[in-house]
Amino acid sequence: MMDTRGKDAASTDAGKDEQSSSAASSPENGNGGLRRGAVATRSTCIRYGTERLQEAGRDAPRRTAIWLLCDLDECSRASIYGYPDQEVASDVVTRFIDAIERRASGEPLQHILGYSEFFGLRLHVSPDVLIPRPETEEVVEYALKTLRGVNAPRILDAGTGSGCIALALKSERPDADVVACDVSESALEVARANARDLKLDVDLRRADMLHPDFPSALGTSYDLLISNPPYIPDEEAESLSDTVREYDPHLALFSGDDALQFYRQLAEHADVMLSPGGCLIVETHAHYASGVADVFARAGLTDVQIEQDLGGRPRIARASKPSAD
Ligand SMILES: C[S@@+](CC[C@H](N)C(=O)[O-])C[C@H]1O[C@@H](n2cnc3c(N)ncnc32)[C@H](O)[C@@H]1O
């Protein structure tokens, strides 16, 4: 099954420009040898990291090596390019080699760094939360467009994980009243740390969106119910990349036997929890987009639409609760 979650998660941050003319590949950089506990130049580190990750078959090896060195040596990419012969302290070299080994063995870059970038926000991530994906930024973008003209919107993000959707919406719409929930207490701890560090006021609560009491636990009169729920049927686990299967929480990925069960439940909740005219927006797998649209229409929601992502795949579904008149 083709799916963005099937990609190597680390490639979401480190995937773009593998240039051949680089600090690491210039002739004066030596042979790329590196030892734990020894001082080395930046270019030697980058060359070593690139070769080790290449050998391990990881995506974007050079970009990943640069990213890790910037993080550990607390310097910018521009400084790495500008001063490739600058020495890296021995303790940093040791930590760099350890980080390269973790990545070589398949651990996502974001877990090694401890953070991920999402909609201009730096978010803590851990094995308890899904690493936010760039595709989800498009869902946030779409939601912001939908909320234009709605004053002080009331928003509920169901299945918040790291808090990425809720926090991005709150940062873009400070006037919004944002509630976010997850069934996982450990995911909520990560989301709370993110909200605290970003000083964004989001009400984070534990709640199960598959439970019939969900609306009474979280209230009603929302203008927007938004969710990126688990949607991979258990039987498709084998089709995911090893990195995703091993490092993303299964609670975030798998929907049980039925890929649409979360969407059915969300459609029912939308009918109760949205204000008349309010909107339900979900991220979905391209393969299930039309099934999700059917579920929404059958639940009595109106103005059902499927939106394409930047890659032209149908990945966002939306529907409205009919207006009162
Ligand atoms: C695909 S992840 C999305 C996380 C985050 N919103 C994002 O876009 O990166 C789905 C999230 O739903 C949560 N979840 C799974 N089952 C749930 C349930 N029954 N009720 C509430 N949240 C649930 C998972 O813990 C996970 O954080």
The ligand as an SDF file (V2000), in Angstrom:
LIG
                    3D

 27 29  0  0  0  0  0  0  0  0999 V2000
   -2.2860    9.2830   13.2980 C   0  0  0  0  0  0  0  0  0  0  0  0
   -1.9680    9.8120   14.9500 S   0  0  0  0  0  0  0  0  0  0  0  0
   -2.1180   11.5660   14.7280 C   0  0  0  0  0  0  0  0  0  0  0  0
   -1.3650   12.3600   15.7510 C   0  0  0  0  0  0  0  0  0  0  0  0
   -1.3000   13.8550   15.4150 C   0  0  0  0  0  0  0  0  0  0  0  0
   -2.6320   14.4380   15.4060 N   0  0  0  0  0  0  0  0  0  0  0  0
   -0.6220   14.0510   14.0710 C   0  0  0  0  0  0  0  0  0  0  0  0
   -1.3300   14.4190   13.1120 O   0  0  0  0  0  0  0  0  0  0  0  0
    0.5930   13.8540   13.9730 O   0  0  0  0  0  0  0  0  0  0  0  0
   -3.4750    9.3400   15.7690 C   0  0  0  0  0  0  0  0  0  0  0  0
   -3.5650    9.7320   17.2390 C   0  0  0  0  0  0  0  0  0  0  0  0
   -4.8340    9.2500   17.7250 O   0  0  0  0  0  0  0  0  0  0  0  0
   -4.6570    8.7190   19.0220 C   0  0  0  0  0  0  0  0  0  0  0  0
   -5.7230    7.7500   19.2590 N   0  0  0  0  0  0  0  0  0  0  0  0
   -5.7780    6.4360   18.9010 C   0  0  0  0  0  0  0  0  0  0  0  0
   -6.9320    5.9040   19.2840 N   0  0  0  0  0  0  0  0  0  0  0  0
   -7.6380    6.8950   19.8980 C   0  0  0  0  0  0  0  0  0  0  0  0
   -8.9170    6.9470   20.5090 C   0  0  0  0  0  0  0  0  0  0  0  0
   -9.6960    5.8630   20.5580 N   0  0  0  0  0  0  0  0  0  0  0  0
   -9.3250    8.1170   21.0360 N   0  0  0  0  0  0  0  0  0  0  0  0
   -8.5240    9.2260   20.9990 C   0  0  0  0  0  0  0  0  0  0  0  0
   -7.3100    9.2230   20.4430 N   0  0  0  0  0  0  0  0  0  0  0  0
   -6.8730    8.0760   19.8870 C   0  0  0  0  0  0  0  0  0  0  0  0
   -3.2690    8.1190   19.0050 C   0  0  0  0  0  0  0  0  0  0  0  0
   -2.7590    7.9890   20.3130 O   0  0  0  0  0  0  0  0  0  0  0  0
   -2.5120    9.1190   18.1330 C   0  0  0  0  0  0  0  0  0  0  0  0
   -1.9360   10.1180   18.9260 O   0  0  0  0  0  0  0  0  0  0  0  0
  1  2  1  0
  2  3  1  0
  2 10  1  0
  3  4  1  0
  4  5  1  0
  5  6  1  0
  5  7  1  0
  7  8  2  0
  7  9  1  0
 10 11  1  0
 11 12  1  0
 11 26  1  0
 12 13  1  0
 13 14  1  0
 13 24  1  0
 14 15  1  0
 14 23  1  0
 15 16  2  0
 16 17  1  0
 17 18  1  0
 17 23  2  0
 18 19  1  0
 18 20  2  0
 20 21  1  0
 21 22  2  0
 22 23  1  0
 24 25  1  0
 24 26  1  0
 26 27  1  0
M  CHG  2   2   1   9  -1
M  END
$$$$
